Amino acid sequence: MDMNFNSLEELYNRLKPALNTKMSDLRANGYGYLKPEDIWNYLRENKWRKSHDLMLSDMVSDILNADNVLVDAYFKDKINEKNRKVYLDF
C-alpha cells in the first residue's frame, strides 16, 4: 500500500503516536525536557536527510530506536547554538 503525504506536517501527524511512545521512554530515562519535535528534528537532520523512498514502518522504527543520548546531545547542541547567536547579536 502506497502512502503519500502532501506536507511534512501531515507526515509528522501520522508519526505522532510513535513520537509519543518514544517520549514515554525519554521521560522514564530522565529526558523529560525533550519534546516530540526534538526527536523529529534530530531524525530529519541526522538520519532521514540523505534517505530516499523511506517507508513509514522504517521511520517508526527509527523513532522508537533512536538513541536517547544522541537525541539529547542534538537538543543541547541546538540550544547552545541559539544561545551563541543571541550572545553574538547582543
C-alpha positions in Angstrom: 0.0 0.0 0.0 1.5 3.3 -1.1 1.1 6.2 1.3 1.8 9.7 0.1 1.9 12.8 2.2 1.2 16.3 1.0 3.3 18.0 3.6 5.8 17.4 6.4 3.0 18.4 8.9 0.9 15.6 7.5 3.7 13.1 7.9 4.6 14.4 11.3 0.9 13.9 12.4 0.9 10.4 11.1 4.1 9.6 13.1 2.9 11.3 16.3 1.9 8.0 18.0 5.4 6.7 17.6 6.9 10.0 18.7 4.6 10.0 21.8 5.7 6.4 22.6 9.4 7.5 22.3 8.6 10.4 24.6 7.4 8.0 27.3 10.7 6.2 27.0 12.6 9.5 27.2 10.7 10.7 30.3 11.3 7.3 32.0 15.0 7.7 31.4 15.3 11.3 32.7 14.9 13.2 29.5 11.5 14.8 30.3 12.5 18.2 29.0 12.7 16.9 25.4 9.7 17.3 23.1 8.4 15.2 20.2 9.7 17.9 17.8 13.2 17.3 19.1 13.1 13.7 18.1 11.5 14.6 14.8 14.2 17.3 14.0 17.0 15.1 15.1 16.0 12.3 12.8 15.2 14.6 9.9 18.6 16.2 10.1 20.7 13.2 11.0 19.0 10.1 9.7 16.5 10.9 7.1 18.1 13.8 5.2 20.1 11.6 2.8 17.4 8.9 2.6 15.0 8.4 -0.3 11.7 6.5 -0.5 11.5 5.9 3.2 8.7 3.6 4.3 6.5 4.7 7.2 7.5 1.5 9.0 11.2 2.4 8.8 10.5 5.8 10.1 8.5 4.4 13.0 11.4 2.0 13.7 13.9 4.9 13.6 11.8 6.9 16.1 11.4 4.0 18.5 15.1 3.0 18.3 16.6 6.5 18.3 19.5 6.7 20.8 18.3 8.8 23.8 21.8 10.2 24.4 22.2 11.3 20.7 18.8 12.9 20.7 19.7 14.7 23.9 23.1 15.8 22.5 21.4 17.1 19.4 18.9 19.1 21.5 21.6 20.6 23.7 23.7 21.5 20.7 20.7 23.4 19.2 20.2 25.2 22.5 23.9 26.2 22.6 23.7 27.3 19.0 20.8 29.6 19.8 22.5 31.0 22.9 25.7 31.7 20.9 23.6 33.6 18.3 21.8 35.6 20.9 25.1 36.4 22.6 26.7 37.5 19.3 23.7 39.6 18.4 23.8 41.3 21.7 
